[in-house]
Amino acid sequence: MESTEGSIPSAAITEKTIPPPTISLEQLNLAPISVPRRIINVRPNPKPAPTSTTAVPKKIGQKITSAWQPNTLNQKKLMQAKQAQREKINKSILQACKKYGVKYKELHGVMMCESSGRPSAHNTKEKHGESIGILQFRRETFYENARAAGIINPNVWDPYQQIRVAAHMFNKGMKKRWSCARKLGLCGG
């Protein structure tokens, strides 16, 4: 009998049949166990090498401004658009505060507490109905007060109209309508 290097000689391979167990569950006093019909072998996806989250200066003495920098033109444009929107919202808050005699810090603080400054914020899990937009207005409250604030074509999704209506409501002593105003202690008492 010849064998090549690294292979097993054919005479050494024997088949052996193992008989199935003949003990039943009743004999062992065990309760039956449900076994999933299909077992999926889950392997973790290969992950890229970890990258450092801290910025490292390329030159000695170089100032680091941020750990994350946009790496594509689209990300840069998106960041610029978001920054421009934040600036426009802050300018709108300043204008509304001057017009209605409201403190900027109070209105801005409520906005950040309610939606983190996101005009698209939408909370459908409120017990009294959905809350919409940058200042989380309920539709009825917004439209009722928008008319009182002199807005001709009110739109609850317009963040600038929401700021104007909120400033009007703050001026009329309706801060307590926002849970965040109560949390921030703006309602006095």
Protein Blocks (a to p, Z undefined) as FASTA:
>chain_A
ZZdehiacfklpccddddddfbdfklnopacddddfbdcddddddddddddfbdcdfbgh
iacfbfbdcfbfklmmmmmmmmmmmmmmmmmmmmmmmmnopafklmmmmmmmmnnopakb
ccfkbfnbccedjkopafklmmmmmmmnopabgcfklmklmmmmmmmmmmnopmmmpmkl
mmnopngZZ
